[in-house]
């Protein structure tokens, strides 16, 4: 969902997922065409075209940064905000988040109506769990008349993180009205409905997402969590085991299966799944907390602790 102008978050998850980039080739082509047309019209030397090519390609982020920097420093580009946005994308892809934030800020300062930069900065704020700032950016974007399904989806995700569930569902509803096939919004609306204990409606959303995309493992994992809520724990464990077998590095499936094992008081198996999740996501505080809690509860009986 980030734009480069490039990509889709996260299916955020519950995620949701912190943020996974899915490049938008169409948008990239539109932005590159706009830049190139302007440069040619301005009589830019052919030697400068290689910098532009580097700035607008999507394969090598270091090359993007170098190319965009040259374009910005040489001073012949007329859409500097787009250049800064693209460099911000590249910095974020390399986890240089402070540099990315500065580039998005500068792009917006140069062009306060640059919707793409607001969207990307909002994604960055959400990734850093700066949800109030993310909410501001997505709301500005929507108020500017740039209310795409992804914009409403991301604002719905932020509302969910802020605990404003009614507003989250309202935004997911709008995203789905604009794009009924938007499986991420079906998944995230299901997540919110589960939090409000509307389990059958949540299950319906996950089923709808899977009907559109049977390979959508996050929705399948969240569906399994609802089965646990409905006391269909064994069925949930079977489904989660199938997910783990298919995607052995998918952390959420291990966490969900651990929760299901705990529901059945199968603490040793739950602890094994939490430990495997921690191997895949080192230092995750949520997983560390689960392990610490279970390790205390699974100490052998009759073993006295030292003073």
Buried (B, 14 or more C-beta within 10 A) or exposed (E): BBBBBBBBBBBBBBBBBBBBBEBBEEBBEEBBEBBBEBBEEEEBEEEBEEBBEBBBBBEEBEBBBBBBBBBBEEEEBEBBBBBBBBBBBBBBBBEBBEBBBBBBBBBBEBBEEBBBBBBBBBBBBBBBEBBEBBBBBBBBBBEBEBBBBBBBBBBBBBBBBBEBBEBBBBBBBBBBEBBEEBBBBBBBBBBBBBBEEBBEBBBBBBBBBBEBBEEBBBBBBBBBBBBBBBEBBEBBBBBBBBBBEEBEEBBBBBBBBBBBBBBEEBBEBBBBBBBBBBEEBEEBEEBBEBBEBBEEEEEEEEEEEEE
